[in-house]
């Protein structure tokens, strides 16, 4: 696999790095949620964000391309889950002044990168 030989670790993957940046932004955002949402929406939002790089990392350590691709698809699904939870926050937390700009941008970027990497794995 050509792309794997240039990568020593999942930490070298830009998609993993961007998803870690996304987690940091999610934590900053959810700290601003109202107290009653800390154990519901904030918890689920953080869980989804954490799942993205975790699946990328776990998949990269799997022994087959098929397994790796499957974990990337799970990361992609977690990204969609996070996107939905952010959309819920936008709709139900309209009394709060929250800036979703950075998270929206990172979500799109990570989804695009995961989609590309998944398709590249199909080619090998």
N, C-alpha and C positions, 0 to 999 in steps of 0.2 A: 504494500500500500504506500503509494508515494506520499500522500499527505501525512501519514503517521510517522514516516521516517524523519520528517522535518520537525516533528513535535516530540519533545522528551517527556512531557507530562500534560495532563488535561489543563494544568494551570497556564500552559502556553497558548491554549486556545482563546482567541479573542472573545468568542461567544461565552466562554466560562467567565472571563474577566468582566465582560459587560453584565452578565447575570449577577455577579457579585456586587457590582456597582448598583444594580437594580435593587438588590436586597437592602443595601445601605439607604437608598432613597425611600424604600417602603417603610423601613424602621423610622426614618425621620418623619414621614407623613403620618404614620399611624400613632405616633406620640401626640399628634395634634387632634386625634379623634376624641369625641366626647367620652366621658368616663363610662357611660353605659354601653359603649361599643368596644371597649378595650378587650373584653373577653369573648366577643362574638365576631364581629367583622374584622377587627384588627388582628385577632389571633389567626383566623382563617387566611387573611391576606398575607401575613408573615409566613404561614405554613406553605402556601402556594409558591411564594417567592423563594423560599429555602429549597423547595423541591426541584427547582430548575437547575441550578448548578450541581446539586447533589446527583441528579440523574445523569447529567453530562459526565461528571467524574466517575460514577459507577459504571456507566456504559463504556467509557474509555478503557476500563480495566478488564472488560469482558474479553473472552478469547476469540469470539467470532465477530465478523462484520454485521451479521444478522442480529446478534445480541446487542451490539453497540447501537445499531440503527434503532432497535426497539426502545432502548433507554433514551435516545434522542427524541423519539416520538413521544415518550412519556414526559420529557422535559417540555416539549412543544405543547402538550396537553395541559401541563401545569401553567405554562405561560398564558394559554387561553383562559384557564380558570382564574388566574391573577387578573387578567384583563377584565373579566366579568366582575370580579370583586371590586376593582377600581371603578368600574361603571356604576355598580350599586352604590358605592360611597359617593360618587358624584350626584346621584339621584336622591339619596336619603339624608345626606349630611349637608344639604344646601344652606343650612343656618351657619355653617362653619366657613371660614375663609381658608380654603385649602388650594394649594397650587399643584396641579397634576401634570404640568407641562413636562418636566424632566422624566417622570415615570412613564407617561404616554410615549415619549420619544424612545426611551430605553426598551419599553415593551415591544414596540414595532421593530426596533433594530435587532433585538434578540430573536424575535419570531422569524424575521427574515434570514438571519444567520443560521438558525436551527433548520429551517426549511432547506436552505442551500446545502448545508452539511449532510442532511438526511438524503437529499437527492444525489449528492456526490458519492455517498456510500453505496447507493444502488448501482452506480456505474462500475464499481470495483468488484 
